[in-house]
Amino acid sequence: MNSTLFKTAGFKKAGIALLAVLSLFGIAQAEESTDKPKVLLVASSYGVADDPKKPGMEFDEYSMAYQLLSPHLQLELASPKGGKVEVGEYNKTKPYNAAVLASPDAMGLLANSKKLSDIQAKDYQAVLVLGGKGAMFDLADHQPLQQLLADMAAQQKIIAAVCHGPAALLHVKNPDGSLLLQGKKVAGFSNQEESMFAKEMLQLYPLLLQDGLTKAGALYQHTGPMLPLVVQDGKLITGQNPFSTPALVDAILTQLGLSTVTRQAYPDEQAVTLIQQFLAGQPIPPQLDEKLVDIPLMAIWGYYYLQFAKADPERKQAVQVMELVSGSFTDPQFLMALAQGQLQLGNTTRAVELAKAVLKQQPDSKSAEQLLSKVKG
């Protein structure tokens, strides 16, 4: 506030009055915030900075959850060791990540997480266990977390987990000794997603999450890789992967009796939603706005899905998604992969067209030349 406004007596009185009003407003805001439901976020303590074999929390999940929950709730963050929570690699330019990086409150939680052994279920209306590969190593067997989740369940509180976060639920027991997950519908990071996006970790994991959930008696559900899925069974809410976070947050707010606000979907959120709609046979816009839709993400999804396709139906789905963005995403490696996919499906004319487009960008492309020679031969 400009100090020159207080040079005259009149402005000084007005300034004092205004400060008094603002002070009262601040108190009202503080009182209002304490009336908000309190929700606990849980993160892994396993991560070690710059060590790919010691992965931490998924920052994207934290950012989305914080951005969407904080206007409605009081948020706290806890981890097995407390203190600073290490995170894995992430894109700082994503809108939700950029917003959280610029928020002292959000970053303060990450720097000073509470210790799970100091947390009591009675103080929270819900808990959300965040993912990241680190969760696979320290959350499933952390006794204070097991007790917290068991108490939350016994008190009929909301328990939510996303991506690798459901690992925390594997050994939680009901008062009668049965496993909490027995007969419950749940989602979590799938074996297919692990093989596609976490191959370097497979030999290090104590188990695969999908297998662990099934062994615990859960009725495991999943959709395509990196496509959003939220499964709700009573007050247990689980999401398959990071892109499931927004819908999972909506489910938490609904369970708490809070209305969700209509908002513009994040570009990557919109991208995976469009892929899901397209694969389900629903119409999507013929022209995609690059400001609203993460085009590269759609391209990468198709590229990876094609690499891991085991049969023509899956191969066809991958190729169709890749074609949706081939006009605006023209990376030679991507176009060459699409050409190979089209050729495998018998679409020779399109494969040749794509190979020639690659040669215009890279005249020395051997893969493009080989494809054209194969077709001619």
Phi, psi and chi 1 to 4 in degrees:
 res  aa     phi    psi   chi1   chi2   chi3   chi4
   1 MET       -  133.1 -170.4  174.4  -66.5      -
   2 ASN   -68.1  123.1 -166.7  -30.8      -      -
   3 SER   -68.4  -21.2   60.5      -      -      -
   4 THR   -64.5  -19.9   58.6      -      -      -
   5 LEU   -65.1  -19.1  -67.8  177.8      -      -
   6 PHE  -102.2   14.8  -64.3   93.7      -      -
   7 LYS   -74.3  -33.5  -71.7 -176.3  177.7  179.1
   8 THR   -95.0  155.7   67.6      -      -      -
   9 ALA   -60.8  -39.5      -      -      -      -
  10 GLY   -62.4  -46.8      -      -      -      -
  11 PHE   -67.6  -32.3  -84.2  117.3      -      -
  12 LYS   -63.2  -45.0 -173.9  173.2 -177.8  179.9
  13 LYS   -63.1  -41.6  -69.1 -179.6  179.2  178.2
  14 ALA   -63.8  -39.0      -      -      -      -
  15 GLY   -65.0  -42.5      -      -      -      -
  16 ILE   -62.7  -42.7  -67.0  172.5      -      -
  17 ALA   -62.3  -42.8      -      -      -      -
  18 LEU   -63.9  -42.9  177.6   58.7      -      -
  19 LEU   -62.1  -36.8  -71.1  173.3      -      -
  20 ALA   -63.9  -43.1      -      -      -      -
  21 VAL   -63.6  -44.9  171.1      -      -      -
  22 LEU   -63.2  -37.9  -70.6  175.5      -      -
  23 SER   -62.4  -45.1  176.7      -      -      -
  24 LEU   -63.2  -40.2  -71.5  173.0      -      -
  25 PHE   -62.7  -39.6  178.7   74.0      -      -
  26 GLY   -62.8  -40.6      -      -      -      -
  27 ILE   -64.4  -42.4  -67.0  171.9      -      -
  28 ALA   -61.3  -41.9      -      -      -      -
  29 GLN   -62.3  -42.8  -73.8  -70.9   83.7      -
  30 ALA   -62.8  -42.7      -      -      -      -
  31 GLU   -64.2  -38.3  -70.3  175.6  -10.6      -
  32 GLU   -64.3  -40.7  179.7 -175.4  -14.6      -
  33 SER   -64.8  -34.4   67.9      -      -      -
  34 THR   -70.8  -18.0   58.8      -      -      -
  35 ASP   -81.8  -13.1  -69.1  -23.6      -      -
  36 LYS   -71.4  146.0  -66.5  179.0  179.8  178.6
  37 PRO   -57.4  144.9  -21.7   31.9      -      -
  38 LYS  -100.6  128.4 -173.2 -175.4  -71.4 -172.7
  39 VAL  -123.7  137.4  171.0      -      -      -
  40 LEU  -101.0  126.4 -179.3   71.3      -      -
  41 LEU   -94.0  138.1  -55.4  177.6      -      -
  42 VAL  -119.6  133.0  173.6      -      -      -
  43 ALA  -129.7  157.6      -      -      -      -
  44 SER   -72.3  150.5  166.9      -      -      -
  45 SER  -106.0    9.2  -70.0      -      -      -
  46 TYR   -74.3  -26.4 -171.8   75.1      -      -
  47 GLY   -64.8  143.4      -      -      -      -
  48 VAL  -127.0  127.2  174.9      -      -      -
  49 ALA   -55.7  133.1      -      -      -      -
  50 ASP    64.5   18.9  -58.1  -40.4      -      -
  51 ASP  -116.8  101.9 -173.4  -15.1      -      -
  52 PRO   -62.7  -19.1   22.8  -33.2      -      -
  53 LYS   -88.9   -1.8  -66.9 -175.0  178.3  179.9
  54 LYS  -126.0   69.4  -63.7  -77.7 -173.3  177.3
  55 PRO   -71.0  153.5   28.7  -35.2      -      -
  56 GLY  -111.2 -146.1      -      -      -      -
  57 MET   -80.1  153.2 -176.1 -166.2   71.2      -
  58 GLU   -80.5  108.7 -175.4   74.0   29.9      -
  59 PHE   -64.1  -37.4 -169.1   77.6      -      -
  60 ASP   -56.2  -42.7  -74.3    9.2      -      -
  61 GLU   -66.4  -42.7  -65.9  168.5   16.6      -
  62 TYR   -61.4  -45.9  173.8   72.3      -      -
  63 SER   -62.4  -48.1  -64.3      -      -      -
  64 MET   -63.6  -44.7  -75.6 -173.1  -82.9      -
  65 ALA   -62.3  -44.8      -      -      -      -
  66 TYR   -63.6  -47.0 -174.5   90.7      -      -
  67 GLN   -60.2  -39.7  -80.1  -74.2   99.3      -
  68 LEU   -88.5  -24.7  -59.9  175.3      -      -
  69 LEU   -93.4  -35.5  -71.8  172.6      -      -
  70 SER   -60.1  -30.7   58.8      -      -      -
  71 PRO   -66.8  -20.0  -22.6   35.1      -      -
  72 HIS  -109.3  -19.2  -49.7  -80.5      -      -
  73 LEU  -135.6  161.8  -53.0  165.2      -      -
  74 GLN   -87.2  126.7  -62.5 -180.0   70.5      -
  75 LEU  -112.7  137.6  -65.9  179.2      -      -
  76 GLU  -130.1  157.0  -66.5 -177.1   -2.4      -
  77 LEU  -126.2  134.6  177.1   66.8      -      -
  78 ALA  -134.1  154.4      -      -      -      -
  79 SER  -145.9  165.5   62.2      -      -      -
  80 PRO   -56.5  -42.8  -30.4   37.9      -      -
  81 LYS   -95.0  -16.1  -64.3  179.4 -179.2  178.4
  82 GLY    72.7  176.7      -      -      -      -
  83 GLY    78.1 -151.5      -      -      -      -
  84 LYS   -67.8  134.6 -175.9  179.5  179.6 -178.9
  85 VAL  -101.6  120.6  171.5      -      -      -
  86 GLU   -82.3  145.3  -66.2  -69.7  -11.8      -
  87 VAL  -121.6  158.7  -59.5      -      -      -
  88 GLY   -80.7 -175.7      -      -      -      -
  89 GLU   -64.0  145.4  -67.5 -175.7    8.2      -
  90 TYR  -156.2  164.1   64.5   95.3      -      -
  91 ASN   -92.4  111.9 -176.1  -16.4      -      -
  92 LYS   -70.2  -16.0  -65.1 -179.3  179.7  180.0
  93 THR   -87.5  -11.5   65.5      -      -      -
  94 LYS   -60.3  140.7  -72.8 -174.0  176.0 -178.4
  95 PRO   -57.9  -41.3   16.1  -28.9      -      -
  96 TYR   -71.6  -35.4   42.5   82.4      -      -
  97 ASN   -67.4  -43.3  -71.9  -19.0      -      -
  98 ALA   -61.1  -40.4      -      -      -      -
  99 ALA   -65.5  -41.9      -      -      -      -
 100 VAL   -71.1  -38.1  163.4      -      -      -
 101 LEU   -60.6  -29.3  -73.4  169.5      -      -
 102 ALA   -89.4    0.1      -      -      -      -
 103 SER  -102.1  112.4  167.0      -      -      -
 104 PRO   -58.7  -37.4  -23.9   34.7      -      -
 105 ASP   -65.0  -46.9  -70.7  -18.7      -      -
 106 ALA   -63.9  -44.8      -      -      -      -
 107 MET   -72.4  -28.3  -62.9  -53.8  -67.6      -
 108 GLY   -63.9  -37.6      -      -      -      -
 109 LEU   -62.3  -41.8  -70.1 -176.9      -      -
 110 LEU   -66.5  -33.8  -77.3 -179.7      -      -
 111 ALA   -78.9  -22.1      -      -      -      -
 112 ASN  -139.2   56.9  -60.9  -75.2      -      -
 113 SER   -67.0  149.8   68.6      -      -      -
 114 LYS   -74.4  160.5  -65.9  175.0  178.0  -72.7
 115 LYS   -88.2  131.6 -156.9  170.4 -177.2  178.4
 116 LEU   -60.1  -30.1  -81.7  166.0      -      -
 117 SER   -67.3  -15.1   57.1      -      -      -
 118 ASP   -96.6    1.1  -64.1  -28.7      -      -
 119 ILE   -95.6  140.5  -61.7  -64.2      -      -
 120 GLN  -122.7  137.9  -62.7 -173.1   54.9      -
 121 ALA   -61.1  -32.9      -      -      -      -
 122 LYS   -62.3  -18.2   66.3 -179.6  179.7   61.6
 123 ASP   -87.4   -2.2  -63.9  -32.3      -      -
 124 TYR  -133.4  148.7  -56.9   90.4      -      -
 125 GLN   -91.9  -19.2  -78.2   68.2   55.0      -
 126 ALA  -158.5  158.8      -      -      -      -
 127 VAL  -132.1  139.5   59.3      -      -      -
 128 LEU  -125.3  115.4  167.1   54.8      -      -
 129 VAL   -91.0  117.2 -175.1      -      -      -
 130 LEU   -83.5  157.9  -60.5  165.0      -      -
 131 GLY   -95.8 -146.0      -      -      -      -
 132 GLY   102.2  147.0      -      -      -      -
 133 LYS   -60.7  -26.7  -59.4  178.9 -174.8   69.3
 134 GLY   -57.5  -29.2      -      -      -      -
 135 ALA   -59.5  -26.4      -      -      -      -
 136 MET   -69.9  -18.4  -64.5  -64.6  -65.3      -
 137 PHE  -103.4  -26.8  -63.4   91.7      -      -
 138 ASP  -130.6   -7.1   68.8  -16.7      -      -
 139 LEU   -90.8  -35.0  -65.6 -170.7      -      -
 140 ALA   -63.7  -34.3      -      -      -      -
 141 ASP  -110.3   13.5  -63.3  -45.1      -      -
 142 HIS   -83.3  109.7 -172.6   62.5      -      -
 143 GLN   -60.3  -43.7 -172.4   55.1   42.6      -
 144 PRO   -59.3  -35.4  -27.6   37.3      -      -
 145 LEU   -70.4  -39.7  178.5   56.2      -      -
 146 GLN   -59.8  -42.5  -53.1  -49.5  -58.2      -
 147 GLN   -67.3  -41.2 -172.1   60.9   56.0      -
 148 LEU   -59.9  -46.5  171.6   66.9      -      -
 149 LEU   -68.2  -37.9  -65.3  173.9      -      -
 150 ALA   -62.6  -42.0      -      -      -      -
 151 ASP   -66.9  -40.3  -68.5  -16.0      -      -
 152 MET   -60.2  -42.9  -66.0  -73.4  -73.9      -
 153 ALA   -65.0  -42.8      -      -      -      -
 154 ALA   -64.6  -30.8      -      -      -      -
 155 GLN   -90.2    9.8  -65.1  171.3   26.0      -
 156 GLN    59.3   36.8  -64.9  -66.0  -57.4      -
 157 LYS   -90.5  164.0  -57.1  -72.4 -176.3   65.2
 158 ILE   -79.4  129.6  -62.0  164.6      -      -
 159 ILE  -117.9  120.6  -63.1  175.4      -      -
 160 ALA  -127.0  150.6      -      -      -      -
 161 ALA  -154.7  147.2      -      -      -      -
 162 VAL  -135.0  146.0   65.0      -      -      -
 163 CYS    62.6 -114.2 -165.6      -      -      -
 164 HIS   -85.4   -5.3  -69.9   94.7      -      -
 165 GLY   -56.4  -35.5      -      -      -      -
 166 PRO   -60.4   -9.6  -30.5   39.0      -      -
 167 ALA   -57.3  -30.1      -      -      -      -
 168 ALA   -64.4  -18.4      -      -      -      -
 169 LEU   -92.3   -8.8  -58.8  166.9      -      -
 170 LEU   -57.7  -38.0  -67.3  176.7      -      -
 171 HIS  -114.4    9.7  -53.9  -52.2      -      -
 172 VAL   -70.3  135.4  178.8      -      -      -
 173 LYS  -117.6  151.6  -66.4 -177.3  177.8 -179.7
 174 ASN   -79.0  166.9  -64.8  -51.1      -      -
 175 PRO   -55.4  -28.9  -28.8   36.9      -      -
 176 ASP   -84.7    2.5   62.9    3.6      -      -
 177 GLY    94.5  -10.2      -      -      -      -
 178 SER   -75.5  156.7   62.5      -      -      -
 179 LEU   -73.8  137.4  -71.1  173.6      -      -
 180 LEU   -57.9  -35.2  176.3   68.9      -      -
 181 LEU   -80.5  -10.1  -69.9  179.0      -      -
 182 GLN   -55.8  117.8 -178.5   66.9   45.2      -
 183 GLY    75.6    7.1      -      -      -      -
 184 LYS   -95.9  140.1  -64.1  -71.0 -177.8   64.1
 185 LYS   -78.2  126.3  -66.6  179.4  -71.0 -174.3
 186 VAL  -142.2  160.0  -60.7      -      -      -
 187 ALA  -123.3  168.5      -      -      -      -
 188 GLY   175.1  170.0      -      -      -      -
 189 PHE   -55.6  125.7 -149.6   63.3      -      -
 190 SER   -84.5  161.9   68.8      -      -      -
 191 ASN   -60.0  -37.1  -72.7   -5.0      -      -
 192 GLN   -62.8  -43.0 -177.3 -176.0   26.7      -
 193 GLU   -65.5  -38.1  -72.3  168.5  -40.4      -
 194 GLU   -61.2  -45.6  -63.8  -75.2   12.7      -
 195 SER   -67.4  -27.7   64.9      -      -      -
 196 MET   -85.8  -37.6  -68.1  174.9   70.5      -
 197 PHE  -122.6   -2.2  -55.7  109.8      -      -
 198 ALA  -140.1   36.4      -      -      -      -
 199 LYS   -58.6  -34.6  -67.4  179.4   68.3  173.3
 200 GLU   -68.4  -16.6   74.8  -75.8   -3.7      -
 201 MET   -97.3  -13.1  -64.0  -60.5  -58.6      -
 202 LEU   -57.7  -38.1  -65.8 -177.5      -      -
 203 GLN   -77.7  -13.5  -60.2  -57.0  -45.5      -
 204 LEU   -95.4  -27.1  -57.9  177.3      -      -
 205 TYR   -60.5  142.5  -79.6  150.1      -      -
 206 PRO   -69.3  -25.1   22.7  -32.0      -      -
 207 LEU  -168.5  166.8   78.2  167.1      -      -
 208 LEU   -89.3  138.8  -66.9  178.6      -      -
 209 LEU   -60.2  -46.2 -180.0   57.7      -      -
 210 GLN   -56.6  -43.8  177.8  177.5  -23.5      -
 211 ASP   -65.1  -40.7  -64.9  -16.4      -      -
 212 GLY   -65.5  -41.0      -      -      -      -
 213 LEU   -64.7  -41.6  -67.3  170.4      -      -
 214 THR   -64.6  -42.5  -57.7      -      -      -
 215 LYS   -63.3  -31.3 -175.1  177.1  179.7 -179.7
 216 ALA   -77.7    1.8      -      -      -      -
 217 GLY    91.9    6.6      -      -      -      -
 218 ALA   -73.7  151.4      -      -      -      -
 219 LEU   -92.1   85.7  -54.5  176.8      -      -
 220 TYR   -71.0  136.4  178.1   77.7      -      -
 221 GLN  -128.9  148.2  -60.8 -177.6   13.8      -
 222 HIS  -154.5  161.7   66.1   97.6      -      -
 223 THR  -122.8 -163.5 -174.3      -      -      -
 224 GLY   -62.6  160.5      -      -      -      -
 225 PRO   -60.2  131.6   23.2  -34.3      -      -
 226 MET    59.0   25.6  -70.3  -57.0  177.6      -
 227 LEU  -106.0  144.7  -61.9 -179.6      -      -
 228 PRO   -70.0  137.0   23.8  -32.5      -      -
 229 LEU  -150.6  126.8  174.3   67.8      -      -
 230 VAL  -121.8  131.3  171.3      -      -      -
 231 VAL  -119.1  130.5  174.0      -      -      -
 232 GLN  -122.3  129.9 -172.8  164.5  -14.4      -
 233 ASP  -131.9   95.5 -166.9  -36.5      -      -
 234 GLY    65.5 -125.0      -      -      -      -
 235 LYS   -95.0    9.9  -67.8 -174.6  179.0  -64.8
 236 LEU   -97.5  120.1  177.9   63.0      -      -
 237 ILE  -126.7  123.2  -52.0  170.0      -      -
 238 THR  -131.7  148.0   48.3      -      -      -
 239 GLY  -124.3  147.5      -      -      -      -
 240 GLN   -74.5  -37.8 -179.1  173.9  -36.0      -
 241 ASN  -156.1  177.4   47.1   48.6      -      -
 242 PRO   -54.4  -36.0  -27.5   35.2      -      -
 243 PHE   -72.5   -6.3  -63.8  116.2      -      -
 244 SER   -85.7   -7.9  -54.2      -      -      -
 245 THR   -59.5  -47.5  -54.1      -      -      -
 246 PRO   -59.3  -44.3  -27.3   37.3      -      -
 247 ALA   -67.3  -34.5      -      -      -      -
 248 LEU   -65.8  -40.2 -179.4  133.3      -      -
 249 VAL   -61.8  -43.1  165.7      -      -      -
 250 ASP   -58.1  -40.3  -75.4  -13.4      -      -
 251 ALA   -66.1  -38.4      -      -      -      -
 252 ILE   -63.3  -47.1  -66.3  172.1      -      -
 253 LEU   -61.5  -40.7  -67.9  173.7      -      -
 254 THR   -63.2  -42.6  -61.4      -      -      -
 255 GLN   -63.3  -30.3  -86.6  -70.9  -55.0      -
 256 LEU   -84.3   -0.1  -71.2  170.1      -      -
 257 GLY    79.0   20.6      -      -      -      -
 258 LEU  -104.7  138.0  -59.6  170.8      -      -
 259 SER   -79.4  140.3   58.0      -      -      -
 260 THR   -87.7  148.1   57.1      -      -      -
 261 VAL   -97.5  134.4  179.2      -      -      -
 262 THR   -63.4  131.1  -58.3      -      -      -
 263 ARG  -144.1  164.7   60.6  179.1 -179.9   84.2
 264 GLN   -77.9  125.1  176.5   65.0   52.2      -
 265 ALA   -62.7  145.8      -      -      -      -
 266 TYR   -61.8  150.5  -61.2  122.5      -      -
 267 PRO   -56.0  -41.8  -29.4   37.2      -      -
 268 ASP   -72.9  -34.6   51.5    2.4      -      -
 269 GLU   -61.7  -42.8 -179.5 -173.0    0.6      -
 270 GLN   -64.8  -37.9 -177.3   69.8    0.1      -
 271 ALA   -61.7  -50.5      -      -      -      -
 272 VAL   -69.8  -30.4  -67.1      -      -      -
 273 THR   -66.0  -41.6  -61.5      -      -      -
 274 LEU   -65.2  -39.9  -73.4  173.9      -      -
 275 ILE   -59.8  -46.1  -67.6  171.8      -      -
 276 GLN   -62.1  -43.0 -156.2  163.3   43.1      -
 277 GLN   -64.3  -43.1  -69.5  175.0   -8.4      -
 278 PHE   -62.1  -45.7  177.5   77.1      -      -
 279 LEU   -66.6  -24.1  -64.3  179.8      -      -
 280 ALA   -86.6    2.0      -      -      -      -
 281 GLY    84.3   12.3      -      -      -      -
 282 GLN   -88.8  146.3  -60.3  173.3   17.2      -
 283 PRO   -68.2  144.8   25.5  -34.2      -      -
 284 ILE  -128.8  158.7   66.0  170.7      -      -
 285 PRO   -58.0  137.9  -22.7   33.0      -      -
 286 PRO   -66.2  -30.2   22.5  -32.6      -      -
 287 GLN  -116.3  125.7  -62.3  -66.0  -33.4      -
 288 LEU  -101.3  129.1  -59.3  178.9      -      -
 289 ASP   -77.5  116.0 -172.0  -24.2      -      -
 290 GLU   -65.5  -18.2  -65.1 -175.3   26.8      -
 291 LYS   -79.4  -23.9  -66.0 -179.1  179.8  179.3
 292 LEU  -105.2  -20.9  -59.1  178.2      -      -
 293 VAL  -125.0  133.2 -179.2      -      -      -
 294 ASP   -78.8   88.6 -170.0  -24.6      -      -
 295 ILE   -60.3  -47.8  -58.7  -64.6      -      -
 296 PRO   -56.8  -35.3  -27.9   37.2      -      -
 297 LEU   -64.4  -41.4  176.9   59.3      -      -
 298 MET   -62.5  -39.7  -65.3 -176.6   70.5      -
 299 ALA   -64.7  -46.3      -      -      -      -
 300 ILE   -64.8  -39.1  -68.5  167.9      -      -
 301 TRP   -59.1  -49.1 -173.4   92.6      -      -
 302 GLY   -62.0  -40.3      -      -      -      -
 303 TYR   -60.3  -49.6  176.5   87.9      -      -
 304 TYR   -69.7  -38.9  -85.0   99.2      -      -
 305 TYR   -63.4  -35.7 -162.4   50.9      -      -
 306 LEU   -66.8  -41.6  179.8   60.1      -      -
 307 GLN   -61.9  -32.1  -54.4  -49.3  -54.0      -
 308 PHE  -102.7    5.7  -74.0   84.6      -      -
 309 ALA   -65.2  133.9      -      -      -      -
 310 LYS  -104.0  -12.6  -63.1  179.3 -179.5  179.1
 311 ALA  -150.0  165.9      -      -      -      -
 312 ASP   -60.8  -36.3  -82.0   -8.8      -      -
 313 PRO   -58.8  -43.3  -28.6   37.4      -      -
 314 GLU   -68.8  -40.3  -68.7  179.0  -12.7      -
 315 ARG   -61.7  -39.8 -164.0  168.9  -69.5  114.4
 316 LYS   -65.1  -42.1 -176.1  177.1 -180.0 -178.8
 317 GLN   -60.7  -43.9  -73.6 -177.6  -33.2      -
 318 ALA   -62.2  -45.8      -      -      -      -
 319 VAL   -63.2  -41.0  164.2      -      -      -
 320 GLN   -63.2  -41.3  -72.3  175.2  -30.3      -
 321 VAL   -66.6  -40.7  170.8      -      -      -
 322 MET   -62.7  -38.5  -66.4  170.3   78.1      -
 323 GLU   -66.1  -29.5  -73.8  -72.2    6.7      -
 324 LEU   -58.1  -31.0  -71.5  174.9      -      -
 325 VAL  -117.3    4.9  -63.6      -      -      -
 326 SER   -65.6  -20.9   61.3      -      -      -
 327 GLY   -75.1  -25.9      -      -      -      -
 328 SER  -113.1  -17.9   53.9      -      -      -
 329 PHE  -112.1  102.9 -169.4   82.8      -      -
 330 THR  -116.8   28.8   57.6      -      -      -
 331 ASP   -58.9  130.8  174.8   82.3      -      -
 332 PRO   -57.3  -41.0  -24.8   34.6      -      -
 333 GLN   -62.9  -40.3 -175.9  178.0   -6.3      -
 334 PHE   -64.8  -47.9  168.1   77.5      -      -
 335 LEU   -64.0  -35.3  -66.8  179.9      -      -
 336 MET   -68.5  -39.5 -161.6   61.5 -121.6      -
 337 ALA   -63.1  -40.4      -      -      -      -
 338 LEU   -64.2  -40.6  177.7   54.2      -      -
 339 ALA   -61.1  -43.7      -      -      -      -
 340 GLN   -63.1  -40.5  -64.2  -73.9    3.1      -
 341 GLY   -63.9  -43.2      -      -      -      -
 342 GLN   -63.6  -38.6  -70.4  -73.3   21.6      -
 343 LEU   -65.2  -41.0 -172.2   61.9      -      -
 344 GLN   -61.9  -31.5  -71.2  177.1  -47.1      -
 345 LEU   -86.3   -0.2  -67.5  172.7      -      -
 346 GLY    87.7    9.7      -      -      -      -
 347 ASN   -91.6   72.4  -58.2  -36.0      -      -
 348 THR   -64.0  -44.0  -55.5      -      -      -
 349 THR   -58.3  -44.5  -59.3      -      -      -
 350 ARG   -68.6  -37.6  177.7   58.2  175.2  157.5
 351 ALA   -61.9  -42.2      -      -      -      -
 352 VAL   -65.2  -43.1  167.9      -      -      -
 353 GLU   -59.0  -42.6 -179.9 -177.9  -37.1      -
 354 LEU   -69.7  -39.5  -71.5  161.9      -      -
 355 ALA   -63.4  -39.5      -      -      -      -
 356 LYS   -66.6  -35.5  -70.9 -179.6  177.3  178.7
 357 ALA   -65.1  -35.8      -      -      -      -
 358 VAL   -66.6  -41.9  170.5      -      -      -
 359 LEU   -64.0  -29.2  -74.1  173.1      -      -
 360 LYS   -66.0  -33.5  -74.4 -175.9  178.9 -179.7
 361 GLN   -84.8  -39.5  -66.5 -172.3   58.8      -
 362 GLN  -130.6   86.1  -64.0 -179.2  -21.0      -
 363 PRO   -57.3  -21.7  -25.8   36.5      -      -
 364 ASP   -99.5   17.7   59.1  -13.8      -      -
 365 SER   -67.2  110.2  172.6      -      -      -
 366 LYS   -70.4  -36.5  -67.9 -176.7  178.5  179.6
 367 SER   -64.2  -38.8   56.2      -      -      -
 368 ALA   -67.3  -42.6      -      -      -      -
 369 GLU   -63.1  -40.7  -68.1  174.9   -8.4      -
 370 GLN   -64.6  -39.3  -70.3  171.8   -6.8      -
 371 LEU   -63.7  -45.6 -174.7  146.8      -      -
 372 LEU   -64.3  -39.1  -66.8  174.3      -      -
 373 SER   -65.8  -39.5  -63.6      -      -      -
 374 LYS   -62.7  -41.8 -178.4  176.9 -179.3 -179.9
 375 VAL   -66.2  -42.0  170.0      -      -      -
 376 LYS   -68.9  -34.7  -70.4  179.8 -179.5  178.2
 377 GLY   -71.4      -      -      -      -      -
